[in-house]
């Protein structure tokens, strides 16, 4: 049984290495085909393409091991929505239509001041 897991792990490792190599060659080819003529940049090697992939993963994707995007957050919002009354839901929708914070909201019209005596 232990041998089965070792072979499976080796197969996965080989598949990941092959996929990373192929993806790196694709990135290198695209970069070398597009960037030098368009922007006058230098061509890159496969290892530089690997570094570029890792850098873009760090900057744009991070290394959080969560599959999918926002699964836990979405589930919490669904639960909260189900617990709302119809009036609360309509108030929430109206608030979303107005916008969030000072950037998307329109100022409320000023209330008429009562004359002083």
C-alpha positions in Angstrom: 0.0 0.0 0.0 2.8 2.4 0.8 4.4 1.7 -2.6 1.2 2.7 -4.3 1.3 6.2 -2.6 5.0 6.6 -3.5 4.4 5.8 -7.2 1.3 8.1 -7.2 3.4 10.9 -5.6 6.1 10.5 -8.2 3.6 10.6 -11.1 2.1 13.8 -9.7 5.6 15.3 -9.3 6.6 14.4 -12.9 3.3 15.8 -14.2 3.8 19.1 -12.3 7.4 19.4 -13.6 6.3 18.7 -17.2 3.4 21.2 -17.0 5.7 23.9 -15.4 8.3 23.3 -18.2 5.7 23.5 -21.0 4.2 26.6 -19.4 7.6 28.2 -19.1 8.4 27.6 -22.7 5.0 29.1 -23.7 5.7 32.2 -21.6 9.2 32.5 -23.0 8.0 32.1 -26.6 5.3 34.7 -26.2 7.6 37.1 -24.5 10.3 36.7 -27.1 7.8 37.0 -29.9 6.0 40.1 -28.6 8.0 42.2 -26.2 11.2 42.9 -28.2 9.4 44.2 -31.3 6.7 46.1 -29.4 8.7 47.6 -26.6 12.3 47.1 -27.5 12.9 44.7 -24.5 15.5 41.9 -24.5 14.6 38.3 -25.1 14.5 36.0 -22.1 15.6 32.4 -21.3 13.5 29.6 -19.9 14.8 30.2 -16.4 13.9 33.9 -16.6 10.4 32.8 -17.8 10.1 30.6 -14.7 11.2 33.5 -12.5 8.6 35.7 -14.3 5.9 33.2 -13.6 6.9 32.9 -9.9 7.0 36.7 -9.6 3.6 37.1 -11.2 2.2 34.4 -8.9 3.5 36.2 -5.9 2.3 39.6 -7.0 -1.1 38.7 -8.4 -2.1 35.4 -6.9 -0.3 34.8 -3.7 0.4 31.3 -2.3 -2.7 30.7 -0.3 -3.7 27.0 -0.7 -7.4 27.8 -1.1 -9.1 26.3 -4.1 -11.5 28.7 -5.9 -12.1 32.3 -5.1 -14.0 33.5 -2.1 -15.8 30.2 -1.3 -16.1 30.8 2.5 -17.0 34.5 2.1 -19.7 33.6 -0.4 -21.2 31.0 1.9 -21.3 33.4 4.8 -23.1 36.1 2.6 -25.7 33.5 1.5 -26.4 32.6 5.1 -26.8 36.2 6.1 -29.0 36.9 3.1 -31.3 34.0 4.0 -31.7 35.3 7.6 -32.7 38.8 6.4 -36.3 39.9 6.3 -37.7 41.2 3.0 -37.5 44.8 4.4 -33.9 44.3 5.3 -33.1 42.9 1.9 -34.7 45.9 0.2 -32.8 48.3 2.4 -29.6 46.4 1.5 -30.4 46.6 -2.2 -31.1 50.3 -1.9 -27.8 50.9 -0.1 -25.9 49.0 -2.8 -27.6 51.1 -5.5 -26.5 54.3 -3.8 -22.9 53.1 -3.6 -20.5 52.3 -0.8 -18.7 55.1 1.0 -18.0 58.6 -0.2 -16.9 57.5 -3.6 -20.1 56.1 -5.1 -22.8 57.8 -3.0 -24.7 60.9 -4.0 -25.1 63.5 -1.2 -28.6 63.6 0.4 -30.5 66.8 -0.3 -30.3 69.2 2.6 -33.3 69.3 4.9 -35.3 72.5 4.9 -34.4 74.6 7.8 -37.3 75.6 10.1 -37.6 79.4 10.4 -36.4 80.7 13.8 -38.6 82.8 15.9 
